[in-house]
Amino acid sequence: MTMTNQDVLSMYTAIGDLTGRMVAAANASEWEQLYELEIEVNAHVAVLKMNEAGVHLEGEQRQQKATLIKKMLADDRQVRDQIQPWMAQLSKLISSTGTERRVVNAYGSV
């Protein structure tokens, strides 16, 4: 598939829209939706990786791409900020379950 300049910008715009939706999903603790959106983003990125190399953006188009990438990075930061506390809580839960299992194995259930 040969991509044009407009195809590349459209793909970056689509990814930017998806990352914006990811922020909304993370803010609403909609983890399944967040996961599905991440799969969509990864599919778009794979298409870009395979087809963008021959496309050279100039001037305003290059600036538009840079702006879209900055937005995606900001969205990613917001999603990570939402996920970090949840991941820490999940890690703590897994750790305490493992500790509980070791105690039960060592001393039997109470």
LUMVONU-673699 format. One record per atom (N, C-alpha, C): residue number from 1; residue in one letter; chain; atom name; x, y, z. Coordinates in pm, whole numbers, plus 50000, padded with zeros to 5 digits. Each point is the difference from the previous one (the first is absolute). Example, Ala and Ser with C-alpha at 12.3 -4.5 7.8 and 13.67 -1.06 7.14 Angstrom:
! LUMVONU-673699
@k = 1, r = A, c = A, a = N, u = 51319, v = 49431, w = 50780
@k = 1, r = A, c = A, a = CA, u = 49911, v = 50119, w = 50000
@k = 1, r = A, c = A, a = C, u = 50090, v = 50120, w = 50000
@k = 2, r = S, c = A, a = N, u = 49965, v = 50105, w = 49928
@k = 2, r = S, c = A, a = CA, u = 50082, v = 50119, w = 50006
@k = 2, r = S, c = A, a = C, u = 49923, v = 50109, w = 50073
//
This chain:
! LUMVONU-673699
@k = 1, r = M, c = A, a = N, u = 50084, v = 49882, w = 50000
@k = 1, r = M, c = A, a = CA, u = 49916, v = 50118, w = 50000
@k = 1, r = M, c = A, a = C, u = 50089, v = 50124, w = 50000
@k = 2, r = T, c = A, a = N, u = 49981, v = 50086, w = 49904
@k = 2, r = T, c = A, a = CA, u = 50074, v = 50125, w = 49994
@k = 2, r = T, c = A, a = C, u = 49914, v = 50109, w = 50064
@k = 3, r = M, c = A, a = N, u = 50060, v = 50069, w = 50094
@k = 3, r = M, c = A, a = CA, u = 49927, v = 50105, w = 50070
@k = 3, r = M, c = A, a = C, u = 50040, v = 50136, w = 49943
@k = 4, r = T, c = A, a = N, u = 49901, v = 50086, w = 49990
@k = 4, r = T, c = A, a = CA, u = 50025, v = 50138, w = 49960
@k = 4, r = T, c = A, a = C, u = 50021, v = 50083, w = 50126
@k = 5, r = N, c = A, a = N, u = 50041, v = 50124, w = 49981
@k = 5, r = N, c = A, a = CA, u = 50015, v = 50092, w = 50114
@k = 5, r = N, c = A, a = C, u = 49869, v = 50009, w = 50078
@k = 6, r = Q, c = A, a = N, u = 49890, v = 50011, w = 49927
@k = 6, r = Q, c = A, a = CA, u = 49869, v = 50013, w = 50066
@k = 6, r = Q, c = A, a = C, u = 49964, v = 49872, w = 50075
@k = 7, r = D, c = A, a = N, u = 50035, v = 49884, w = 49942
@k = 7, r = D, c = A, a = CA, u = 49975, v = 49873, w = 50070
@k = 7, r = D, c = A, a = C, u = 50073, v = 49996, w = 50133
@k = 8, r = V, c = A, a = N, u = 50125, v = 50044, w = 49999
@k = 8, r = V, c = A, a = CA, u = 50081, v = 50000, w = 50122
@k = 8, r = V, c = A, a = C, u = 49939, v = 50093, w = 50104
@k = 9, r = L, c = A, a = N, u = 49964, v = 50120, w = 49959
@k = 9, r = L, c = A, a = CA, u = 49939, v = 50095, w = 50095
@k = 9, r = L, c = A, a = C, u = 49866, v = 49948, w = 50050
@k = 10, r = S, c = A, a = N, u = 49923, v = 49938, w = 49914
@k = 10, r = S, c = A, a = CA, u = 49872, v = 49943, w = 50042
@k = 10, r = S, c = A, a = C, u = 50020, v = 49889, w = 50103
@k = 11, r = M, c = A, a = N, u = 50104, v = 49920, w = 49981
@k = 11, r = M, c = A, a = CA, u = 50029, v = 49892, w = 50093
@k = 11, r = M, c = A, a = C, u = 50043, v = 50058, w = 50135
@k = 12, r = Y, c = A, a = N, u = 50085, v = 50102, w = 49999
@k = 12, r = Y, c = A, a = CA, u = 50040, v = 50064, w = 50126
@k = 12, r = Y, c = A, a = C, u = 49880, v = 50065, w = 50069
@k = 13, r = T, c = A, a = N, u = 49911, v = 50060, w = 49922
@k = 13, r = T, c = A, a = CA, u = 49879, v = 50059, w = 50057
@k = 13, r = T, c = A, a = C, u = 49913, v = 49894, w = 50065
@k = 14, r = A, c = A, a = N, u = 49985, v = 49886, w = 49932
@k = 14, r = A, c = A, a = CA, u = 49921, v = 49890, w = 50054
@k = 14, r = A, c = A, a = C, u = 50061, v = 49949, w = 50131
@k = 15, r = I, c = A, a = N, u = 50132, v = 49987, w = 50003
@k = 15, r = I, c = A, a = CA, u = 50067, v = 49956, w = 50123
@k = 15, r = I, c = A, a = C, u = 49978, v = 50102, w = 50111
@k = 16, r = G, c = A, a = N, u = 50010, v = 50128, w = 49966
@k = 16, r = G, c = A, a = CA, u = 49976, v = 50105, w = 50099
@k = 16, r = G, c = A, a = C, u = 49859, v = 49993, w = 50056
@k = 17, r = D, c = A, a = N, u = 49902, v = 49972, w = 49914
@k = 17, r = D, c = A, a = CA, u = 49862, v = 49984, w = 50047
@k = 17, r = D, c = A, a = C, u = 49988, v = 49881, w = 50094
@k = 18, r = L, c = A, a = N, u = 50066, v = 49891, w = 49963
@k = 18, r = L, c = A, a = CA, u = 49995, v = 49880, w = 50085
@k = 18, r = L, c = A, a = C, u = 50067, v = 50023, w = 50135
@k = 19, r = T, c = A, a = N, u = 50115, v = 50070, w = 50001
@k = 19, r = T, c = A, a = CA, u = 50066, v = 50024, w = 50128
@k = 19, r = T, c = A, a = C, u = 49916, v = 50093, w = 50088
@k = 20, r = G, c = A, a = N, u = 49928, v = 50092, w = 49937
@k = 20, r = G, c = A, a = CA, u = 49907, v = 50084, w = 50077
@k = 20, r = G, c = A, a = C, u = 49889, v = 49917, w = 50063
@k = 21, r = R, c = A, a = N, u = 49951, v = 49903, w = 49925
@k = 21, r = R, c = A, a = CA, u = 49897, v = 49909, w = 50054
@k = 21, r = R, c = A, a = C, u = 50060, v = 49912, w = 50110
@k = 22, r = M, c = A, a = N, u = 50128, v = 49967, w = 49988
@k = 22, r = M, c = A, a = CA, u = 50066, v = 49922, w = 50104
@k = 22, r = M, c = A, a = C, u = 50006, v = 50078, w = 50131
@k = 23, r = V, c = A, a = N, u = 50026, v = 50129, w = 49991
@k = 23, r = V, c = A, a = CA, u = 50002, v = 50085, w = 50120
@k = 23, r = V, c = A, a = C, u = 49863, v = 49996, w = 50067
@k = 24, r = A, c = A, a = N, u = 49895, v = 50016, w = 49919
@k = 24, r = A, c = A, a = CA, u = 49864, v = 49999, w = 50055
@k = 24, r = A, c = A, a = C, u = 49969, v = 49865, w = 50065
@k = 25, r = A, c = A, a = N, u = 50041, v = 49891, w = 49936
@k = 25, r = A, c = A, a = CA, u = 49975, v = 49867, w = 50056
@k = 25, r = A, c = A, a = C, u = 50076, v = 49981, w = 50131
@k = 26, r = A, c = A, a = N, u = 50124, v = 50044, w = 50004
@k = 26, r = A, c = A, a = CA, u = 50079, v = 49988, w = 50124
@k = 26, r = A, c = A, a = C, u = 49939, v = 50084, w = 50111
@k = 27, r = N, c = A, a = N, u = 49957, v = 50121, w = 49968
@k = 27, r = N, c = A, a = CA, u = 49938, v = 50086, w = 50100
@k = 27, r = N, c = A, a = C, u = 49872, v = 49940, w = 50057
@k = 28, r = A, c = A, a = N, u = 49930, v = 49921, w = 49917
@k = 28, r = A, c = A, a = CA, u = 49875, v = 49936, w = 50042
@k = 28, r = A, c = A, a = C, u = 50023, v = 49859, w = 50054
@k = 29, r = S, c = A, a = N, u = 50126, v = 49960, w = 50012
@k = 29, r = S, c = A, a = CA, u = 50037, v = 49864, w = 50045
@k = 29, r = S, c = A, a = C, u = 49935, v = 49893, w = 49913
@k = 30, r = E, c = A, a = N, u = 49990, v = 50028, w = 49872
@k = 30, r = E, c = A, a = CA, u = 49946, v = 49904, w = 49902
@k = 30, r = E, c = A, a = C, u = 50117, v = 49923, w = 49941
@k = 31, r = W, c = A, a = N, u = 50052, v = 49904, w = 50077
@k = 31, r = W, c = A, a = CA, u = 50124, v = 49933, w = 49964
@k = 31, r = W, c = A, a = C, u = 49987, v = 49914, w = 49875
@k = 32, r = E, c = A, a = N, u = 49885, v = 49935, w = 49981
@k = 32, r = E, c = A, a = CA, u = 49980, v = 49918, w = 49880
@k = 32, r = E, c = A, a = C, u = 50000, v = 50087, w = 49875
@k = 33, r = Q, c = A, a = N, u = 49930, v = 50113, w = 50008
@k = 33, r = Q, c = A, a = CA, u = 49998, v = 50093, w = 49886
@k = 33, r = Q, c = A, a = C, u = 50140, v = 50054, w = 49973
@k = 34, r = L, c = A, a = N, u = 50073, v = 50032, w = 50105
@k = 34, r = L, c = A, a = CA, u = 50137, v = 50048, w = 49986
@k = 34, r = L, c = A, a = C, u = 50085, v = 49897, w = 49927
@k = 35, r = Y, c = A, a = N, u = 49986, v = 49876, w = 50037
@k = 35, r = Y, c = A, a = CA, u = 50074, v = 49892, w = 49937
@k = 35, r = Y, c = A, a = C, u = 49965, v = 49989, w = 49851
@k = 36, r = E, c = A, a = N, u = 49872, v = 50006, w = 49968
@k = 36, r = E, c = A, a = CA, u = 49957, v = 49992, w = 49861
@k = 36, r = E, c = A, a = C, u = 50052, v = 50118, w = 49917
@k = 37, r = L, c = A, a = N, u = 49999, v = 50118, w = 50058
@k = 37, r = L, c = A, a = CA, u = 50053, v = 50117, w = 49931
@k = 37, r = L, c = A, a = C, u = 50150, v = 49987, w = 49978
@k = 38, r = E, c = A, a = N, u = 50069, v = 49943, w = 50097
@k = 38, r = E, c = A, a = CA, u = 50145, v = 49979, w = 49986
@k = 38, r = E, c = A, a = C, u = 50029, v = 49906, w = 49883
@k = 39, r = I, c = A, a = N, u = 49918, v = 49898, w = 49984
@k = 39, r = I, c = A, a = CA, u = 50017, v = 49908, w = 49888
@k = 39, r = I, c = A, a = C, u = 49983, v = 50075, w = 49868
@k = 40, r = E, c = A, a = N, u = 49899, v = 50088, w = 49994
@k = 40, r = E, c = A, a = CA, u = 49979, v = 50080, w = 49878
@k = 40, r = E, c = A, a = C, u = 50120, v = 50091, w = 49971
@k = 41, r = V, c = A, a = N, u = 50050, v = 50064, w = 50104
@k = 41, r = V, c = A, a = CA, u = 50117, v = 50087, w = 49982
@k = 41, r = V, c = A, a = C, u = 50117, v = 49919, w = 49946
@k = 42, r = N, c = A, a = N, u = 50024, v = 49884, w = 50060
@k = 42, r = N, c = A, a = CA, u = 50112, v = 49917, w = 49956
@k = 42, r = N, c = A, a = C, u = 49984, v = 49957, w = 49854
@k = 43, r = A, c = A, a = N, u = 49879, v = 49972, w = 49957
@k = 43, r = A, c = A, a = CA, u = 49976, v = 49963, w = 49860
@k = 43, r = A, c = A, a = C, u = 50033, v = 50118, w = 49908
@k = 44, r = H, c = A, a = N, u = 49959, v = 50120, w = 50036
@k = 44, r = H, c = A, a = CA, u = 50030, v = 50119, w = 49920
@k = 44, r = H, c = A, a = C, u = 50151, v = 50025, w = 49995
@k = 45, r = V, c = A, a = N, u = 50065, v = 49985, w = 50114
@k = 45, r = V, c = A, a = CA, u = 50145, v = 50022, w = 50006
@k = 45, r = V, c = A, a = C, u = 50073, v = 49898, w = 49911
@k = 46, r = A, c = A, a = N, u = 49953, v = 49876, w = 50000
@k = 46, r = A, c = A, a = CA, u = 50062, v = 49897, w = 49915
@k = 46, r = A, c = A, a = C, u = 49988, v = 50038, w = 49853
@k = 47, r = V, c = A, a = N, u = 49886, v = 50053, w = 49959
@k = 47, r = V, c = A, a = CA, u = 49981, v = 50043, w = 49861
@k = 47, r = V, c = A, a = C, u = 50097, v = 50113, w = 49968
@k = 48, r = L, c = A, a = N, u = 50013, v = 50096, w = 50091
@k = 48, r = L, c = A, a = CA, u = 50093, v = 50110, w = 49978
@k = 48, r = L, c = A, a = C, u = 50144, v = 49949, w = 49988
@k = 49, r = K, c = A, a = N, u = 50040, v = 49910, w = 50089
@k = 49, r = K, c = A, a = CA, u = 50137, v = 49949, w = 49997
@k = 49, r = K, c = A, a = C, u = 50033, v = 49933, w = 49867
@k = 50, r = M, c = A, a = N, u = 49902, v = 49932, w = 49945
@k = 50, r = M, c = A, a = CA, u = 50023, v = 49927, w = 49876
@k = 50, r = M, c = A, a = C, u = 49996, v = 50090, w = 49876
@k = 51, r = N, c = A, a = N, u = 49930, v = 50113, w = 50008
@k = 51, r = N, c = A, a = CA, u = 49971, v = 50076, w = 49879
@k = 51, r = N, c = A, a = C, u = 50043, v = 50146, w = 50000
@k = 52, r = E, c = A, a = N, u = 50043, v = 50052, w = 50111
@k = 52, r = E, c = A, a = CA, u = 50029, v = 50143, w = 50009
@k = 52, r = E, c = A, a = C, u = 50138, v = 50038, w = 49948
@k = 53, r = A, c = A, a = N, u = 50091, v = 49907, w = 49993
@k = 53, r = A, c = A, a = CA, u = 50140, v = 50031, w = 49970
@k = 53, r = A, c = A, a = C, u = 50020, v = 50083, w = 49874
@k = 54, r = G, c = A, a = N, u = 49924, v = 49975, w = 49896
@k = 54, r = G, c = A, a = CA, u = 50019, v = 50071, w = 49874
@k = 54, r = G, c = A, a = C, u = 49931, v = 50135, w = 49992
@k = 55, r = V, c = A, a = N, u = 49930, v = 50037, w = 50105
@k = 55, r = V, c = A, a = CA, u = 49925, v = 50126, w = 49999
@k = 55, r = V, c = A, a = C, u = 50081, v = 50108, w = 50070
@k = 56, r = H, c = A, a = N, u = 50018, v = 50112, w = 49931
@k = 56, r = H, c = A, a = CA, u = 50076, v = 50112, w = 50057
@k = 56, r = H, c = A, a = C, u = 49908, v = 50121, w = 50013
@k = 57, r = L, c = A, a = N, u = 49976, v = 50038, w = 50123
@k = 57, r = L, c = A, a = CA, u = 49914, v = 50115, w = 50026
@k = 57, r = L, c = A, a = C, u = 50085, v = 50126, w = 50005
@k = 58, r = E, c = A, a = N, u = 49944, v = 50107, w = 49954
@k = 58, r = E, c = A, a = CA, u = 50070, v = 50129, w = 49999
@k = 58, r = E, c = A, a = C, u = 49913, v = 50105, w = 50069
@k = 59, r = G, c = A, a = N, u = 50064, v = 50101, w = 50051
@k = 59, r = G, c = A, a = CA, u = 49933, v = 50120, w = 50051
@k = 59, r = G, c = A, a = C, u = 49884, v = 49974, w = 50094
@k = 60, r = E, c = A, a = N, u = 49883, v = 50046, w = 49959
@k = 60, r = E, c = A, a = CA, u = 49881, v = 49993, w = 50084
@k = 60, r = E, c = A, a = C, u = 49962, v = 49855, w = 50032
@k = 61, r = Q, c = A, a = N, u = 50017, v = 49910, w = 49905
@k = 61, r = Q, c = A, a = CA, u = 49967, v = 49860, w = 50025
@k = 61, r = Q, c = A, a = C, u = 50092, v = 49940, w = 50106
@k = 62, r = R, c = A, a = N, u = 50126, v = 50035, w = 49993
@k = 62, r = R, c = A, a = CA, u = 50096, v = 49952, w = 50099
@k = 62, r = R, c = A, a = C, u = 49964, v = 50055, w = 50139
@k = 63, r = Q, c = A, a = N, u = 49961, v = 50127, w = 50005
@k = 63, r = Q, c = A, a = CA, u = 49960, v = 50062, w = 50126
@k = 63, r = Q, c = A, a = C, u = 49873, v = 49934, w = 50054
@k = 64, r = Q, c = A, a = N, u = 49907, v = 49969, w = 49912
@k = 64, r = Q, c = A, a = CA, u = 49877, v = 49933, w = 50041
@k = 64, r = Q, c = A, a = C, u = 50031, v = 49863, w = 50060
@k = 65, r = K, c = A, a = N, u = 50089, v = 49926, w = 49937
@k = 65, r = K, c = A, a = CA, u = 50041, v = 49870, w = 50052
@k = 65, r = K, c = A, a = C, u = 50063, v = 50016, w = 50138
@k = 66, r = A, c = A, a = N, u = 50088, v = 50097, w = 50016
@k = 66, r = A, c = A, a = CA, u = 50065, v = 50024, w = 50129
@k = 66, r = A, c = A, a = C, u = 49897, v = 50033, w = 50108
@k = 67, r = T, c = A, a = N, u = 49902, v = 50083, w = 49965
@k = 67, r = T, c = A, a = CA, u = 49895, v = 50037, w = 50095
@k = 67, r = T, c = A, a = C, u = 49920, v = 49877, w = 50042
@k = 68, r = L, c = A, a = N, u = 49968, v = 49915, w = 49902
@k = 68, r = L, c = A, a = CA, u = 49924, v = 49878, w = 50031
@k = 68, r = L, c = A, a = C, u = 50081, v = 49906, w = 50090
@k = 69, r = I, c = A, a = N, u = 50129, v = 49988, w = 49973
@k = 69, r = I, c = A, a = CA, u = 50084, v = 49914, w = 50083
@k = 69, r = I, c = A, a = C, u = 50009, v = 50054, w = 50143
@k = 70, r = K, c = A, a = N, u = 50012, v = 50132, w = 50015
@k = 70, r = K, c = A, a = CA, u = 50003, v = 50060, w = 50134
@k = 70, r = K, c = A, a = C, u = 49871, v = 49973, w = 50075
@k = 71, r = K, c = A, a = N, u = 49886, v = 50007, w = 49929
@k = 71, r = K, c = A, a = CA, u = 49871, v = 49971, w = 50061
@k = 71, r = K, c = A, a = C, u = 49993, v = 49855, w = 50046
@k = 72, r = M, c = A, a = N, u = 50049, v = 49909, w = 49916
@k = 72, r = M, c = A, a = CA, u = 49999, v = 49857, w = 50035
@k = 72, r = M, c = A, a = C, u = 50086, v = 49975, w = 50123
@k = 73, r = L, c = A, a = N, u = 50115, v = 50064, w = 50007
@k = 73, r = L, c = A, a = CA, u = 50087, v = 49984, w = 50116
@k = 73, r = L, c = A, a = C, u = 49936, v = 50055, w = 50127
@k = 74, r = A, c = A, a = N, u = 49931, v = 50113, w = 49988
@k = 74, r = A, c = A, a = CA, u = 49930, v = 50057, w = 50115
@k = 74, r = A, c = A, a = C, u = 49886, v = 49907, w = 50043
@k = 75, r = D, c = A, a = N, u = 49927, v = 49945, w = 49903
@k = 75, r = D, c = A, a = CA, u = 49894, v = 49905, w = 50032
@k = 75, r = D, c = A, a = C, u = 50056, v = 49876, w = 50070
@k = 76, r = D, c = A, a = N, u = 50113, v = 49951, w = 49949
@k = 76, r = D, c = A, a = CA, u = 50064, v = 49884, w = 50060
@k = 76, r = D, c = A, a = C, u = 50037, v = 50028, w = 50145
@k = 77, r = R, c = A, a = N, u = 50051, v = 50118, w = 50027
@k = 77, r = R, c = A, a = CA, u = 50037, v = 50038, w = 50137
@k = 77, r = R, c = A, a = C, u = 49876, v = 50000, w = 50089
@k = 78, r = Q, c = A, a = N, u = 49889, v = 50053, w = 49949
@k = 78, r = Q, c = A, a = CA, u = 49876, v = 50004, w = 50080
@k = 78, r = Q, c = A, a = C, u = 49950, v = 49860, w = 50029
@k = 79, r = V, c = A, a = N, u = 50006, v = 49912, w = 49901
@k = 79, r = V, c = A, a = CA, u = 49957, v = 49861, w = 50021
@k = 79, r = V, c = A, a = C, u = 50090, v = 49934, w = 50105
@k = 80, r = R, c = A, a = N, u = 50130, v = 50019, w = 49987
@k = 80, r = R, c = A, a = CA, u = 50093, v = 49940, w = 50096
@k = 80, r = R, c = A, a = C, u = 49974, v = 50054, w = 50141
@k = 81, r = D, c = A, a = N, u = 49970, v = 50128, w = 50011
@k = 81, r = D, c = A, a = CA, u = 49970, v = 50058, w = 50131
@k = 81, r = D, c = A, a = C, u = 49877, v = 49935, w = 50063
@k = 82, r = Q, c = A, a = N, u = 49904, v = 49962, w = 49917
@k = 82, r = Q, c = A, a = CA, u = 49880, v = 49933, w = 50050
@k = 82, r = Q, c = A, a = C, u = 50027, v = 49854, w = 50034
@k = 83, r = I, c = A, a = N, u = 50085, v = 49936, w = 49922
@k = 83, r = I, c = A, a = CA, u = 50025, v = 49857, w = 50016
@k = 83, r = I, c = A, a = C, u = 50095, v = 49971, w = 50116
@k = 84, r = Q, c = A, a = N, u = 50097, v = 50086, w = 50025
@k = 84, r = Q, c = A, a = CA, u = 50102, v = 49972, w = 50102
@k = 84, r = Q, c = A, a = C, u = 49941, v = 49965, w = 50138
@k = 85, r = P, c = A, a = N, u = 49907, v = 50079, w = 50053
@k = 85, r = P, c = A, a = CA, u = 49945, v = 49963, w = 50132
@k = 85, r = P, c = A, a = C, u = 49926, v = 49865, w = 49996
@k = 86, r = W, c = A, a = N, u = 49928, v = 49976, w = 49891
@k = 86, r = W, c = A, a = CA, u = 49929, v = 49873, w = 49986
@k = 86, r = W, c = A, a = C, u = 50097, v = 49884, w = 49993
@k = 87, r = M, c = A, a = N, u = 50109, v = 50017, w = 49925
@k = 87, r = M, c = A, a = CA, u = 50101, v = 49895, w = 49988
@k = 87, r = M, c = A, a = C, u = 50068, v = 49975, w = 50135
@k = 88, r = A, c = A, a = N, u = 50027, v = 50105, w = 50074
@k = 88, r = A, c = A, a = CA, u = 50061, v = 49984, w = 50132
@k = 88, r = A, c = A, a = C, u = 49907, v = 49923, w = 50093
@k = 89, r = Q, c = A, a = N, u = 49872, v = 50032, w = 49995
@k = 89, r = Q, c = A, a = CA, u = 49902, v = 49930, w = 50082
@k = 89, r = Q, c = A, a = C, u = 49991, v = 49852, w = 49959
@k = 90, r = L, c = A, a = N, u = 50000, v = 49974, w = 49871
@k = 90, r = L, c = A, a = CA, u = 49995, v = 49864, w = 49950
@k = 90, r = L, c = A, a = C, u = 50125, v = 49923, w = 50043
@k = 91, r = S, c = A, a = N, u = 50116, v = 50063, w = 49990
@k = 91, r = S, c = A, a = CA, u = 50125, v = 49937, w = 50041
@k = 91, r = S, c = A, a = C, u = 49996, v = 49965, w = 50150
@k = 92, r = K, c = A, a = N, u = 49949, v = 50091, w = 50079
@k = 92, r = K, c = A, a = CA, u = 49989, v = 49978, w = 50144
@k = 92, r = K, c = A, a = C, u = 49906, v = 49883, w = 50029
@k = 93, r = L, c = A, a = N, u = 49890, v = 49994, w = 49928
@k = 93, r = L, c = A, a = CA, u = 49904, v = 49892, w = 50018
@k = 93, r = L, c = A, a = C, u = 50062, v = 49866, w = 49962
@k = 94, r = I, c = A, a = N, u = 50070, v = 49996, w = 49890
@k = 94, r = I, c = A, a = CA, u = 50066, v = 49876, w = 49956
@k = 94, r = I, c = A, a = C, u = 50105, v = 49958, w = 50101
@k = 95, r = S, c = A, a = N, u = 50076, v = 50097, w = 50049
@k = 95, r = S, c = A, a = CA, u = 50103, v = 49971, w = 50098
@k = 95, r = S, c = A, a = C, u = 49939, v = 49945, w = 50129
@k = 96, r = S, c = A, a = N, u = 49891, v = 50060, w = 50047
@k = 96, r = S, c = A, a = CA, u = 49939, v = 49953, w = 50125
@k = 96, r = S, c = A, a = C, u = 49937, v = 49863, w = 49981
@k = 97, r = T, c = A, a = N, u = 49947, v = 49972, w = 49880
@k = 97, r = T, c = A, a = CA, u = 49944, v = 49868, w = 49972
@k = 97, r = T, c = A, a = C, u = 50111, v = 49896, w = 50001
@k = 98, r = G, c = A, a = N, u = 50116, v = 50034, w = 49943
@k = 98, r = G, c = A, a = CA, u = 50113, v = 49908, w = 50002
@k = 98, r = G, c = A, a = C, u = 50049, v = 49975, w = 50142
@k = 99, r = T, c = A, a = N, u = 50005, v = 50103, w = 50081
@k = 99, r = T, c = A, a = CA, u = 50041, v = 49986, w = 50140
@k = 99, r = T, c = A, a = C, u = 49900, v = 49913, w = 50074
@k = 100, r = E, c = A, a = N, u = 49872, v = 50025, w = 49977
@k = 100, r = E, c = A, a = CA, u = 49896, v = 49920, w = 50065
@k = 100, r = E, c = A, a = C, u = 50013, v = 49852, w = 49961
@k = 101, r = R, c = A, a = N, u = 50027, v = 49975, w = 49874
@k = 101, r = R, c = A, a = CA, u = 50016, v = 49863, w = 49953
@k = 101, r = R, c = A, a = C, u = 50119, v = 49933, w = 50067
@k = 102, r = R, c = A, a = N, u = 50110, v = 50071, w = 50015
@k = 102, r = R, c = A, a = CA, u = 50119, v = 49942, w = 50065
@k = 102, r = R, c = A, a = C, u = 49973, v = 49970, w = 50148
@k = 103, r = V, c = A, a = N, u = 49926, v = 50088, w = 50066
@k = 103, r = V, c = A, a = CA, u = 49966, v = 49977, w = 50141
@k = 103, r = V, c = A, a = C, u = 49911, v = 49877, w = 50013
@k = 104, r = V, c = A, a = N, u = 49901, v = 49989, w = 49911
@k = 104, r = V, c = A, a = CA, u = 49911, v = 49883, w = 50005
@k = 104, r = V, c = A, a = C, u = 50080, v = 49873, w = 49972
@k = 105, r = N, c = A, a = N, u = 50088, v = 50005, w = 49903
@k = 105, r = N, c = A, a = CA, u = 50082, v = 49882, w = 49970
@k = 105, r = N, c = A, a = C, u = 50090, v = 49963, w = 50117
@k = 106, r = A, c = A, a = N, u = 50053, v = 50099, w = 50070
@k = 106, r = A, c = A, a = CA, u = 50091, v = 49975, w = 50111
@k = 106, r = A, c = A, a = C, u = 49927, v = 49955, w = 50126
@k = 107, r = Y, c = A, a = N, u = 49886, v = 50064, w = 50030
@k = 107, r = Y, c = A, a = CA, u = 49934, v = 49977, w = 50129
@k = 107, r = Y, c = A, a = C, u = 49861, v = 49941, w = 49988
@k = 108, r = G, c = A, a = N, u = 49950, v = 49985, w = 49880
@k = 108, r = G, c = A, a = CA, u = 49864, v = 49950, w = 49983
@k = 108, r = G, c = A, a = C, u = 49900, v = 50112, w = 50018
@k = 109, r = S, c = A, a = N, u = 49876, v = 49975, w = 49959
@k = 109, r = S, c = A, a = CA, u = 49899, v = 50105, w = 50012
@k = 109, r = S, c = A, a = C, u = 49950, v = 50010, w = 50142
@k = 110, r = V, c = A, a = N, u = 49955, v = 50118, w = 50037
@k = 110, r = V, c = A, a = CA, u = 49954, v = 50026, w = 50138
@k = 110, r = V, c = A, a = C, u = 49852, v = 49977, w = 50008
//
